[in-house]
Amino acid sequence: MPNATFNKNFLVPNTTLYSLKREGGSNRWITNVPQLHDGKSVITSAPTLEQVAENLGKITANQDKKSHIVRSPQLTITQDGYLAVENSGEVMVLTFTALNQLMKPLAPTSGRQTLAWLEALNQNGGKEFLKLVNSLLRTTAWKNRVIRSARTLIKGTPTRIAYGITSKKDYHVFDGEDMCEALVGLGDLQVQSLTLTRTDFDIRITQPMDSELSKQEMLHVPVHGFNGRTNFVTEGSTFVYLLIQKLICTNGMRSSVVDGMVSCTHKTPSDVVIDRIGALKGKQDVDLMDAYINATKVNVPWDHAETLVEHSMMQNKAPRNTINAVLKNLDAPSNFPRPTVARIADAVTLTAHENYTSTSQFLLEDMGRNFIEEFKTQDVVESRVAELVQTK
């Protein structure tokens, strides 16, 4: 049993339960479903949305998900650091998301502030934390919350995890199976990637690549598609965006077209969400596709490419480590024989899919899209480079 030290090492991470990603430019997909199979496997054709939904259903059944409607006085943090629910016999470990949701009604803070506060209280084996939180749970008028839990193995021991603590009022769970059902209505599309965690489901589907395209053409021509994402614990809306994606390197960018987007809060009934997503059928962001193809023809002087990237990303307030990651990808071997605006955009969007949070991914994809929309012509590139050279 763990001790009562609520720090980064104690809280259960938001583990990936199911992942799928296409190997760039190939007809191979790497899939990993730890709860159903040991290790990664390779498949040679994209799974259908129905097959994805079937796997999601098996994972859900294996997790033995439960929901407890509780009032705060029914909850206690035990001496061993578990969350106990009175009269239920349930004792659970917490994810950081669930812990933060537990704390917000007691002492509203941001996630980072919550963690800093807990670590400050984490003295003498967590006794101060236990004393304070249990006192708040007994005295706070906090009722009709839903603890969402699932079963998993921690070091070989069956353990129940509280992965979310949400409001009961007007809350609809739109899960991965619901998302797949909605996306089926958008036509004959191919699953390119997906990620399922305890709290989120993210999936990208695209048109199949035209079999008549040469490999050289595949290097430069993205395909149209959709990006769907939903959160099971009210930490984000359910949405679907139009996107364009390069199958040769499996990265792409979301569209900013307002009528090509669906965004629904968790108060929206599932059938309404499905209908709204279905209304996207046949839609494409042709302007974004044209802008990307045009960007493959706009050259950037190699000795100024990094300066241009750095300046543009700093204007977007990107952190230094993210800028460095983009510059590293820009220097890597590329499908483009010389620097182009498209190559720079690819370096940005490729970085978006290298172990970044969903929020960071969206921001980076938006930066990549903004880059090709800003530097539309050779004259614009040369003018901006001249400005940057003068200000050095």
Secondary structure, DSSP 8 states (H G I E B T S, - for coil): ---S--STTTSB---EEEEEEE-TTSS-EEEE-TTTSSS-EEESS---HHHHHHHHHHHHHHHT-EEEEE-GGGEEE-TTS-EEETTTTEEEEEBHHHHHHHHTTTS---HHHHHHHHHHH--GGGHHHHHHHHHHHHHS---SEEEEEEEEEETTEEEEEEEEEEE-TT-----HHHHHHHHHTT-S-EEEEEEEESSEEEEEEE----TTS-HHHHHH--EEEEEEEEESSSSS-EEEEEEEEETTTTEEEE---GGGEEEE-TTS-HHHHHHHHHTTTT---HHHHHHHHHHTT-B--HHHHHHHHHHHHHHTT--HHHHHHHHHHHHS--SSSS-BHHHHHHHHHHHHTSS--HHHHHHHHHHHHHHHHH--SHHHHHHHHHHHHHH-
